[in-house]
Every structure is written in C-alpha cells, then in structure tokens.
Amino acid sequence: MEHYSTADLENLRRTGVGIEIADWMFGDRPDRARHFAGWDLHDETKPWRVRNVESVRGDRPHLVKVSRLGTALDPSNRAAYLRLLKLERFDHLFDDKNFWQVAVAQHEQLANQYPDNLAALLTSYRTLIAAAPHASDLPDLAATIMGEWLAGGGIPNASMHLVEISDQLGNRYGMPRALLHHTKPSPTVMGTAFASSLELIEDIVMGLSAYLEPLVTSLSPSTWGSLAVRAGGVVLLAFGAPVNSRGPLVVDILSMSGRRVRLDDIGQEAPIPPQAFRDAIAWWTSRLDLVFSQITEPSNYEVEGLYNAPSALERSLNFEQICRSCQVIATTDDEHSRRLALFHVLDSLGGLQRSLDWSKLTSLHENRKLVDDLRSQMPHSVQLVLMPRAEAAVEALEQVQDGFFLPSRRTATGFIRPDKHNVETEVPIATAASEWLRVIRNSQHGYDKTPTSHDRALLAAHTGHIPGRLPDLAWLNLLRILTFPEILKRHPR
C-alpha cells in the first residue's frame, strides 16, 4: 500500500533556482548531477538552473521505499527474503570479520542466559543482521529469525520489511555540505574530503534511525518493532502487536537517579489488527519519501536568485533534530528530558515553517483542529497505530488549564493577568495556558533578568503540574509534517 496522492505529487513541482557549481564538482557535465543527486540542471545559461528531477513533472521521488519480506506465518521460507540480496553492492564496506565473530558469540551467550527474553532476542537480531559479512548471508539468517525465533517465541504475527535508501538521498544531503566550500576541500587524515557536518546527519547515509525509530515507538511506552541497520537499508521487524517495553523494575541502575514520569499504555478499545502495523510502515515510508524530497529541493533555498547552501544544510539538520527529540520523548521516562525535548521541537518547528509559532503550536483550538485534519487524511488502519499519542497530547494540553487554581484570577470565562503595560486584562484560559508554558520554556534557557509582572502572575496562579503526555505534542507535530509535507515549501528571499 503506497500513499502518494495526486496533490502530493503536484506539490513537488518547482521551477529551478540558479546555482553556481565549481568545475571540480561536475565540470560542464550537468548530466552527472542527475545521476549523482537526482538534480535536473539546465545548461542554457550559467549559473545553472537546478531542481530535483521529481519536481519537473511531479513524479514519485523514490528516495525511500519499503518492501515486505516474510512473516512468521511462513517460517524458514528463504525465497521471501531474497530482496535482501539488493544490499550486496555494499558488501565492500564490511571488511571487519571480527565483528561477525563477536556478534555470534554475543548471540550464543544471550541465548544461553536469557532463552525466553525478548530484549535478548532483539539484541541478537539487530547485531547479527548488522554484522553479517555478506548480504548473501541475510536471506537464510532472516528466515531463521522469523521461523525459529519468532514463530515459536510467542510473536506469531511478526513480519519483516526492508526499507531501502536511495544513494541519491545521501548525495543530496551531501551537496550543500560540499557547496559550503569555495574550493575543493582537501582530504582529512581519515581520507574524508567532504566531512563538513557529516556526523550530524549520518542517519541519512546509514540507517535512518532518527526517522524510523519514532515510528516503531509510536505507542510508547510500548513498542511494536525493532530496526537492524545495514548500509543501504534497514531491516525492520514488526511484532504485529504492541509490546510493553518496561518491566516492573528499572534495569538501568543509573536511571534510578532521574525523576521518572509514569506513563500508562495507550488504551485501545480492541486489539490493533496486525495488518495495521504493516499499513503504518507503508504510510510512514511513503510520507518520508515526500518529506525528503521537499527538504532537499534546491528551489526551497533561493536567496537573491541563487541556491543558498548554508540554509539548505541548516534546515536538513533542523528536521533531523526534531525527529531525534521525538525519539527521546518516546524512549525515556525522565520527566525533565522529555520536557526539554518538547520545547526543542516547538522552538525548531518555526525553522521549517515560519507560521508554526509558539502561539499556534500551544493553542488548544489549533491542536484540536490539527487532530481532525490528520484523521481526515490518514487511513483508518494507520490511525490506530499513530494517532493515540497525538490525541493524548491534546488532552494533556487541556489539562494544563486545570492547574490555574487561584480564585482571585479565575473567572467564569477566563483568567486575569497583567498585560505588557501592566494593566490587569482577562484572557481565555487556553491563552493563559499557552502563556504559562512559554514562561516555563523560557526558564529552561537560564534567563537571569527580572521576571515581569505578567510572568509572576502566571507562575503564582498555577500549580506547576505538567501532564506526563504533554511532551507528545512533539509527536503530533511530526505527524503534521509527514501528513502535510507541502508545508516545507519556501518562497524565494
């Protein structure tokens, strides 16, 4: 099941932007740019006019795609996993044979000590898939994992998927990094010529972890999938049902020092059908494909008629960091870390789309409307997997209003606080909640100036309780970007 509407593809259409490319990159051969980065360059005049090839006619980008391999219902069917052989062209990267030996030894140790432990099984799965020295080893290994480990291990609805990453996607992310240099950069001692900011966006080249981990943790604190990373692709194992990720005790002793928030599992009136998780994978990867096209579209970074490489790099970093913060919120129960990650996302969204300012992002009315908009666009089966946390976040935002306890400032219709001119003014309670959250956000920045009477009134009148699900507003906004990738379009400056 793919999720590309006619409107989605039409929104990819662009006219080109002027770009000055040094001779050391492509010389007088613009066709090389098409092969390398999927860029369409016109050679009528210089500077070149450039845009993504899918922006010419509104075609599918083909930057990310997913294929279902096998399921636990067809155990040991090696033929189902033959698509993994497509990763053979990356075999030259696996030159450390000791890695495989270490992985096998670790698997045997875990199997002996924790034979029925799902976390131990998944650790072995991730390590063995990543360490296999040849892609030709993967079909047998995957069939064994599905047939012997999962089918007989209480996960009968599991399915395995291959998420493939186009070389052009990594190259597109590399173009603005290369164009930061006016001359061809010299190789480093490690032999890397184009190392600028490389490790800040390495997930694009290897694993897509920042972009796929939020998917399989969409029902946090439960999880419903696990990723095994290899060059060129990700082997995604879907359980077919949510699995509680935490036992009754904290395993990591160090984490006992943190202030933990207790999050209940997202309730469902009925069990989620296994097919819904497969639909969610297909929907998510299709939408990522569109998002990556918008993020890497050169004409989105037109400044005074020319392509602006720093702007393109900063925006790609922005999106990855938003995804990472969503990943932190899903995978930690440390209250403070979750709150900081939320504020980071709310602050960063304006860098993707200027209209996404604080007032809009923390407005109860706007967030309720966003939930309705998402439901109108997202297939019902996908909603079962992706929407519960989003709806819980909006409920938590409404609960923030309940923290205003001071009777002298509460009215039947709103809240009384000083405005910027120190005049007592009544505002809707939802507005007061948004303003209070801004005060809390500002405190994270270490402001040392004297608080205003406005801020003091808000702090004095509120209990300070932040509902545990409020940080999932970050998740809601990640769904906004995936569902409506056209918001990433930019006008020339």
N, C-alpha and C positions, 0 to 999 in steps of 0.2 A: 504494500500500500504506500503510494507516494503522495505528497501533499504540496503540489505546486498548482495554484490557481492561475487562470489567465491574467488576473490582475497582478498577482505576484510577479509574473514574468514581464508584464508590461512595465512594472515599476523598476525593472532593471535597465530599461532603455536609457541611454545617455548620448550626448554629443561629446566629442573629445575635448581634452584640455591640452594646452601647449606644454611640452616637456623638453627640457634641454638634457640630452643624454650624451655623455662623454664618449669619445671614439673608443675608449678602452672597454666600453660595455658591449655595444653591438655594431660599432662602426657604421657603415652605410647599408646594413642588412636588417631592416626593421622586421623581416620575417623571423629572425631569431628571437625577437621579443615575444612573438606569438607562440612559438614553441616553448620558450623558457617560462614565461609568466602568464600566458593566455592574454597578452595585451594586443590590441589592434592598433597599429601605428600607420598613419597616412603619411606618405612621403611627397605630397605636393609641394609643401613649403617646410622650412625649418624656422622655429622649433617644430618638432614632430607634434602631431595631434594624437593623443592616446586615450584609450578607454578599454575596458575589459571586453573580450570577444563576445561574451553573452549579452553585452549592452548594445551590440549592433542591431540584433533582431529580437531581443528578448527571449533568449534560449535558456534552458536549464544550465546552471554553472558547472555541474559535475565536479565540484571541489571535494565534496564528501558524499559517500554513498554507502549503503548498508545492504548486506545480503544475509539471509537466514541460512545457516548451515544445517546442523542436525538438532534433534530433540532427544530427550530421554526416552521417548516412546519408540525410537528406532535405534536402540543401543548397538554400538560397535559397527554401525554402517559407515565404513570408511569413505565410500563414494560421496556421502553427503558433505564431507569436509574437504573435497578436492579443491575447492576455491581458495583454500589457504595456500595452495601452490603459487598463487599470484604474487606472494611475498618473496619468491625465490630470488628476484633481482636485487634483493637487499642482503643476500647471504654473505657478501663480501665484508659486511660490517661486523659479522660475528666471528672474530678471529681469536677469541679467548676461550679455548677449550676447557680451561679450569672452571669457568663459570657453570658449564653444564654439569661437571662432576660435583661441584658444590651444591647445585640445585638438586641433583639426585640424592645426595647424602642427606640434605635437609628434609627432603620428602620422606625418605625412609625413616628418619628419626621421628618426624611428626606422626607418621602412620603408626609407628610402634607405640609412641607415648600417648597419642590422642586419636585413637582409631575412629571415634564417633563424633569428633569435634568439627563443626562446620568451618570455624575460623581456620583451623589447621588445614583442612581440605582446600580451602580457597587460597591459603598461602602457598600450598604446593602447586595449585593450578596456575596462579599468576607467575610463580618463579619458573616452572618448567616450560610454560609457553614462551616466556621471555628469553629463556636460556638455550632453547633447542638450537643447535649449531646450524641446522639446515631447515629451510621451510618444508622440504620433502618429508621431514620427520613429523610435521604438525598434524596431518590427517589421522595417522594412527594414534598419536597422542591425544588428540581431541576426541576421537571415538572411544578411547579407553576412559577418559574423564567422564564422558556422558554415559557410557554404557555400564562401567563397573563402579564408578564413584557415586554418581548422582542417582541413576535409576534405582540402585539398591540402597541408597542412603537417605531415603525419605524425601526426595525432591523430584517426584515423577513428572512434573510439568516444566522442567527446565528446558531451555533452548539456548543454542549458541549462535552468535551472529558475528560477522566480520564487517567492521567499519573501515573502509578504505579511504586513504587520504591522498588526494592528487598531488603529484610533485609540484604542480603549478601553484598550489596554495602556499606551500612553504616558500617558493620562489617569489610569489607576490609579496609575502611578508618581508622577504629579503631585499626587495627593490628599494624601498625607502631607506633602509639601513645603509645600503650601498651608496645611495644618492646623497647621504649626509656628507660624503667626501667629494671634494672638488677634483681630486686626483685619485688614481687607483691606489687603494690602501696597500701598504706593504704587509706581507705575511708576518704573523706573530711567531714567537718561539715555538708555539704549538702548531704552526703551519696554517693557522686560520687567517685568511685575508679579510674576510668580512665578519669580524667578531663584534661589531658595534651592537650593543643591546641584545645580543643573541640569546643569552640565558634568561632574559626577561620574558621571552616569548617562545621558549624551547618546546612547549607543549604542542605548538603548531607542527613542528617537524617530527616530534616523537611522542605519540600517544594521545593527544587531545584530552589529557586528563582533566584540565581545568574546565573543559566544555562538556565532558561526558559524565564525570563523577556527580555533578549536580542532578543529572537525570536519574541515575540508579539510586540516589538518596532522596528522591522526591517525596517519599513518605516518611522522612526522618521523624523520630529516631529509628524507625525500621528501615531496612534496605532491601532491595529486590534484585540486585545484580552485582557483578564484580567484573573488573576490567583486567585484561592481561595485555600488556603493551609490547609491540614489536615495531621495528622500523617499517613505515609504510602503512600500518594499520593497527587496529585494536580488536582483540578477540573479546567480545562482550558476552558474558554468561548471565542469562536472565533466569531467575529462580521460578518464575511463574506465579509467585505469591510473595507478599512482604514477609521478611524475617526479622524478628526482634534482634537488634544488634548488640544489646547490652544485657548482661546477666544481672543478678541481684547485688553483686559486689563489684566495686571498682577494681579492675585488674591492674591498672597502672597506679602504683602507689603514689607517684609524684602528683598525679591529677587530684588526689585527695586534698591537696593544699588549696585547690581552687574553690571558688564559690559556684556550686553547681545549681543548675535550674532543672527542675523535674518536669519533663515533658511526657505527657501521655501519648500513646499511639493515636494516630489519626483514625477516628472511628469510621466504620463503613456499615451501612445497613445490611449489606450482604457481601460475601466474599467477592473480591475482584476476579473476573474470569482471566485465566492465563493468557488468552489472546489479547487482552487489553494491554498487557505489558509489551507484547510484540508490536502492537499498534503504536504504542508510545515511543518505542525505539525508532520506528519508521517515520513518525511525525517529527520527532526531535531532530533526526539527522537531515531530513528534508529542509527543515526550517534553518538549521545551522548552515546548510548549503547556501541558502539565500542571504543569511546574515553575513557570511564570509564574503560573498560577492559584493554586498553593499560596503562592507568595511574596507575592501581592497579596491574599490572603484576609484581610479585616479581623479575623475572629474569632481569627486566629493572634496577634493583638496586644492581647489583652484584659488590662488591668491594673486591678484593683479594679472590674471590671464595665464598664469603658469602653475604647474604642479608644484605643491609645497611639500617636500619630503618630511620635514620635521613634524608637520601637522598630521600627516598620514601615520607616522610611527607612533606619535603620542596617542592617537585615537585607537590604534590597534592595541596598544598597551592598556589603555583605559578599559576596553571591553574585556580583555583577559583578566584584569584585576577585579572587575565586577564579578566575573564568573568565579574567581578564586574566593572572593569574600562570601559568595553564596555557598561555596563548598565548605568554608569554615563554619558557617552557621549551621549547615546540615550535619557536620561531623563532630561538633564539640558541644558539650553541655555546660561549658564555662560561661556563666552569665555575662561577665564583663567582655569577654572576647566576642560573644555574639552581638552585643550591643555596639561595640566599636565597628564590627564588620558591617552592621546595618547602616551606621552613619557614614561609613566609607562609600557604600553603594549609593545612598541618597545624594551625597555630595558629588559623586562621579557621574551620575546619570546626565547632569547638565552638560558634561563634556561630549556626550553622544548626541543629545538633542537639547538645544537651549530652552525649549519650552517646558522641560521637565525640571521645574524649580522646586524649592522646598515646600512652598505653599500647596502646590498641586500634588506633590508626592505624599504629603501627610494630610491631605483633605479626605475626610471620611466620605463625602459625597463623590469625589473623583475616584476614589478607590473602589467604591461600590459599583460605580459605572464601569470601571475597568474590568471588574469580575464579570459583569454582564456581557461586555464586549468580547472578552476571551471565550466565554461559553458560546457565544453566537458564531465563533469562527472555528472552534476546536471540536473535532469529532467526539461523540459521547464517550466512546470507549477510552479515549485518551484522557478525557476529563477525569475519569475515575482514578487515574494514576497521578495526574499532575495538579488538579485543582484543589484537593482538600487543604493543603497547607496555605494556599493563597487565600481561601475563604476564611481559614482560622486567623490569618494575619489581619484581615479586615475586622473580624470580631474583636481581636485584641486592641486594634486602634480605637474602636468604640469604647472598650473598657477603660482606656486611658482617661476618658471623660469622667468616669466614676470616681477618679482619685481626687477631684476637687471637692473637698469636704467642708470648707469654711463657709458657714451660713451667711456671714456678712457680705460675701462676694457672690454667692449663688443667687440667681433669680429664677423665676418660673421659666424664662426663655433663654437664659444665657449666663454670662459671667462678667463681673465688673472688675476692670483693672485700669491702671493709668496708661494713657497713650504716650506717644513720643514727646508730647508737650506737657506731660504730667497732669492731664485732665482725665478724671475718672470717666471711663467710657464702657458701655455694655457691648459685648460682642457675643456671637453664638458660641455655645460651649465647645463645639467642634473646632472653631477658630482658636479658642483658648488652649485646647489640647495640642493643636499644631504648634502654637507659640511656645508652650511649655516644653515640647520635645526639642524645639530649636535651642532653648536655654540649656537643656541637658546636653545636647550635641556640642554647643559652644564650650561647655565646661570641660569637654574632653580635649580641647585644644590648649588648655592651660592658660586661659585668659587671666591676666593679673590686674585688669582695670576694674574700677569700682562698678558693681552691678547697678543697673538703672532701677528706678522705682518700679518700672514695668516688670523687669525680671524678678525683683524681690517679691512683688505681689504674687506672681505665678508660683514661685518656689514656696512661699509661705502658705498658700492656699491648697497645695496638692500634697498628697501623702508620699509621693515619690515612687509609688509602685509602677513598675513596667511589666506588663504581662509577658509571660515566657514566650508566647507566639508572636510578639510584635516584630522581632527581627526577621520573620518570614515575609515582611513587606519587601525585602530584597528579592526573595524568590518570586513574588508576584510581579515585580518589575523585570526580572529576567524573562518571565513568560510574556510580558508585554513586548520585549524586543524580538523574541522568536516569532510571536504571532503576527506582529506588525513590523517587519524589518524595514519597510519603507520609511519609518521614522528616522533612519540613519542617513537619508539623503540630505545633502548640504547644498546650499546655494553659493555661487562664487563670492569671494570677498574682495 
